[in-house]
Amino acid sequence: MLANMSQWLTLSRAAHLLGISRVALQKRIREGELPSFDGMVAADDLQRIWPELDLEESGSFEKTRAIREDAFARRMRERILPTQEALAQRLFAQGQELAELQRTLTRYHRLFETLRARLDTGPAPAADQLLRLLDEGLAQALAAPAPAGDVAALDAMLRVMSAHVTVKPSGHEFFVEGSETLLKAALRAGLTPNYGCGNGNCGLCKARVVTGEARPVFASDYRFSEAEKAQNHVLMCACTALSSDLVLEVLEAGAPEDIPEQRIVAKVRSVDALSDEIMRLHLQTPRSNRLRFLAGQRVTLGLSAGVAGGSDLHAEFPVASCPCDDRNLIFHVGRRVASADSSQDFSQAVFDGRIKAGADISVWGPWGRFVLEEDSSRPLVFVAIDAGFAPINSLIEHAIAVDAAESISLYWASTQPGGQYLPGQCRAWAAALDEFSYLPLAADELPAALAHNAALPLSDIYLAGAADRVQPQAAALLADGVPPRQLHVETL
Ligand code: FES
């Protein structure tokens, strides 16, 4: 039984509410600052540790305040039916009332517990003592309400706006914002559910609703068997959450071998230069045929002879984008040294403008095992050399989405002066995340910089770049005591 009558929240919900990572909450629990019970934390304790100022900064407070202000402006215009914003405002007000009632009840509960403990132990108090205890307890129970921005009221409001989904058997959790589909929300959270077409045809995204309710957001052609209907199966790509808490049984990919090989045709959205040496190739897949892959994996890109101006061109590239956006695939294509047959080179076709917006590119894959170790909670160290940043970028975006580690360090070494072609993005990660550090450096400085990091043997290290740079660095790390299973290497 829970120790008091405060509102209890799961760690995910508390982290979502406060706008901080789940690992940050776990750290406070480990350090004894934040009490927890059976994986839950009390709203009162959150309020105590993260006072109102933090809540305002978390964005949750802003979100609800904006809705309230918007609702006020619209109220004059509405006479018959309330708008969604007005309904949200009223829910927020009711949430505050409920929170205050709950708080008062909690205080009464504590008063009774105190009195009972007093009567249970030692001699019975005299009548005047009992009266004084009662008066003091009642004064506390009826004390002034807590300031606006109360955790419990905000949580009540956010429960309306975003549903919480627990996935079985993995125990993964994610939030569904507004009426987005379960599939979209799961991918955004870095999960790897089974799926195919993404538009209600193939049935691969089937999930069983264990508790709660889901409802379709569009009509799908897929027909469930009678047994599946009886077991509450839904299509994740076609349904959203109706209940604020939903438990789903979902088939998830845990390793690269769980992802099927796919061959699709994508269109070039854009080609633009990130630097003199690197071009960004942006492909978009058809809505009904997206690429399923794990962060850090590679694919083979192919260009037909007609477009390539000769024979078919093929080359393998790591996907630089996150699987959470499975329609938009980004690649960082490096310039290759010109040679006699450079016209037969896919990279050359990108640089000389033969690959343009609107062209069809075949995408085949995914390949490779350079993926995040999901079961590890060790600090993450990413080491990119030149365009080795591409798979590292995908891994970092995924690691941030799934709250994978307490700390992330990024070393980006370049063989060219200033060759870190997306410095703004790395600085933005470092600015936005407390436990993220970014160190740009010249390739020759990398060995010494890594040798200075005493925490490497306790970390998971992901190292990517050209083979002639990466292999000596990997050997040096192993010689310095990094356990082989903690070192993940990708050569381009
Ligand atoms: S992914 Fe094909 S039906 Fe949902």
Residues whose N, C-alpha, C, O or C-beta is under 5 A from the ligand:
A	BS01	FES	Y195 G196 C197 G198 N199 G200 N201 C202 G203 L204 C205 L235 C237
